[in-house]
Amino acid sequence: KMDGSSRKEEEDSNFTNISLVDDTDHSSRILHRKSKSFLPKMMSADMDAVDAENQVELEEKTRLINQVLELQHTLEDLSARVDAVKEENLKLKSENQVLGQYIENLMSASSVFQTTDTKSKRK
């Protein structure tokens, strides 16, 4: 009797196991295959759209970075030019003061520029 009942349990368990495994396995394979074939197309299209957006954003960021760098270089050049012009301006002011003093000294030492004084003395 034990042999019969253990054989029946074995058959029942085999039948149940086989049936569940086969049904579950096939259905999951079918669903999995469908999802695998369907999702990559959607994901691929979505990924292409995301990649295109990312590419556009990346190009825009690169363009802006290059523009900022170019503007920074331009600013540095202009700043250096302003410094050079300021330095040249100070140098020229100093030279003008020296020349002004020199001309003033020449004028005071020359009798030609003292004629107004001499004319008034003569009169």
C-alpha positions as a Python dict, from the first residue, in 0.01 Angstrom:
ca = {
    (1, 'K'): (0, 0, 0),
    (2, 'M'): (281, 242, 75),
    (3, 'D'): (433, 165, -257),
    (4, 'G'): (106, 248, -429),
    (5, 'S'): (46, 566, -234),
    (6, 'S'): (402, 688, -272),
    (7, 'R'): (385, 612, -642),
    (8, 'K'): (55, 803, -664),
    (9, 'E'): (202, 1096, -468),
    (10, 'E'): (506, 1087, -692),
    (11, 'E'): (283, 1088, -1000),
    (12, 'D'): (68, 1366, -856),
    (13, 'S'): (373, 1569, -763),
    (14, 'N'): (532, 1503, -1099),
    (15, 'F'): (215, 1595, -1280),
    (16, 'T'): (165, 1904, -1070),
    (17, 'N'): (530, 2008, -1098),
    (18, 'I'): (549, 1943, -1466),
    (19, 'S'): (222, 2120, -1531),
    (20, 'L'): (315, 2427, -1327),
    (21, 'V'): (668, 2445, -1453),
    (22, 'D'): (564, 2402, -1814),
    (23, 'D'): (272, 2648, -1794),
    (24, 'T'): (466, 2909, -1604),
    (25, 'D'): (779, 2859, -1804),
    (26, 'H'): (605, 2888, -2141),
    (27, 'S'): (389, 3182, -2042),
    (28, 'S'): (681, 3368, -1894),
    (29, 'R'): (889, 3293, -2201),
    (30, 'I'): (614, 3421, -2427),
    (31, 'L'): (565, 3734, -2220),
    (32, 'H'): (936, 3777, -2186),
    (33, 'R'): (991, 3737, -2557),
    (34, 'K'): (713, 3983, -2634),
    (35, 'S'): (847, 4233, -2386),
    (36, 'K'): (1199, 4182, -2514),
    (37, 'S'): (1100, 4237, -2874),
    (38, 'F'): (855, 4521, -2799),
    (39, 'L'): (1047, 4712, -2532),
    (40, 'P'): (1376, 4748, -2713),
    (41, 'K'): (1196, 4913, -3005),
    (42, 'M'): (1027, 5160, -2772),
    (43, 'M'): (1338, 5200, -2564),
    (44, 'S'): (1545, 5237, -2877),
    (45, 'A'): (1315, 5510, -3011),
    (46, 'D'): (1308, 5677, -2670),
    (47, 'M'): (1683, 5643, -2637),
    (48, 'D'): (1731, 5789, -2984),
    (49, 'A'): (1513, 6085, -2889),
    (50, 'V'): (1701, 6124, -2559),
    (51, 'D'): (2032, 6087, -2741),
    (52, 'A'): (1927, 6351, -2994),
    (53, 'E'): (1818, 6585, -2714),
    (54, 'N'): (2140, 6517, -2526),
    (55, 'Q'): (2340, 6576, -2843),
    (56, 'V'): (2163, 6908, -2902),
    (57, 'E'): (2216, 7008, -2537),
    (58, 'L'): (2579, 6901, -2553),
    (59, 'E'): (2636, 7100, -2873),
    (60, 'E'): (2463, 7402, -2720),
    (61, 'K'): (2671, 7374, -2401),
    (62, 'T'): (2989, 7336, -2606),
    (63, 'R'): (2897, 7639, -2816),
    (64, 'L'): (2823, 7845, -2504),
    (65, 'I'): (3144, 7735, -2334),
    (66, 'N'): (3344, 7829, -2642),
    (67, 'Q'): (3165, 8164, -2659),
    (68, 'V'): (3236, 8230, -2290),
    (69, 'L'): (3602, 8138, -2336),
    (70, 'E'): (3627, 8365, -2640),
    (71, 'L'): (3466, 8649, -2445),
    (72, 'Q'): (3705, 8589, -2154),
    (73, 'H'): (4003, 8612, -2389),
    (74, 'T'): (3859, 8927, -2545),
    (75, 'L'): (3808, 9076, -2198),
    (76, 'E'): (4165, 8987, -2101),
    (77, 'D'): (4294, 9149, -2421),
    (78, 'L'): (4085, 9462, -2363),
    (79, 'S'): (4194, 9481, -2000),
    (80, 'A'): (4559, 9453, -2103),
    (81, 'R'): (4502, 9722, -2367),
    (82, 'V'): (4339, 9952, -2108),
    (83, 'D'): (4635, 9901, -1875),
    (84, 'A'): (4879, 9979, -2158),
    (85, 'V'): (4685, 10293, -2253),
    (86, 'K'): (4677, 10410, -1890),
    (87, 'E'): (5050, 10356, -1861),
    (88, 'E'): (5112, 10543, -2188),
    (89, 'N'): (4881, 10824, -2070),
    (90, 'L'): (5074, 10865, -1744),
    (91, 'K'): (5404, 10867, -1934),
    (92, 'L'): (5276, 11133, -2176),
    (93, 'K'): (5140, 11348, -1890),
    (94, 'S'): (5477, 11332, -1722),
    (95, 'E'): (5656, 11425, -2047),
    (96, 'N'): (5409, 11712, -2100),
    (97, 'Q'): (5484, 11846, -1751),
    (98, 'V'): (5858, 11829, -1817),
    (99, 'L'): (5817, 11998, -2157),
    (100, 'G'): (5584, 12262, -2007),
    (101, 'Q'): (5838, 12340, -1736),
    (102, 'Y'): (6117, 12355, -1992),
    (103, 'I'): (5921, 12594, -2216),
    (104, 'E'): (5833, 12810, -1915),
    (105, 'N'): (6201, 12826, -1816),
    (106, 'L'): (6303, 12917, -2173),
    (107, 'M'): (6039, 13187, -2191),
    (108, 'S'): (6144, 13343, -1861),
    (109, 'A'): (6511, 13339, -1965),
    (110, 'S'): (6450, 13487, -2311),
    (111, 'S'): (6435, 13864, -2367),
    (112, 'V'): (6189, 13816, -2655),
    (113, 'F'): (5917, 13708, -2417),
    (114, 'Q'): (5993, 13995, -2181),
    (115, 'T'): (5914, 14270, -2435),
    (116, 'T'): (5594, 14366, -2262),
    (117, 'D'): (5794, 14442, -1955),
    (118, 'T'): (6057, 14627, -2156),
    (119, 'K'): (5802, 14830, -2352),
    (120, 'S'): (5638, 14938, -2034),
    (121, 'K'): (5980, 15030, -1895),
    (122, 'R'): (6058, 15233, -2210),
    (123, 'K'): (5736, 15428, -2193),
}
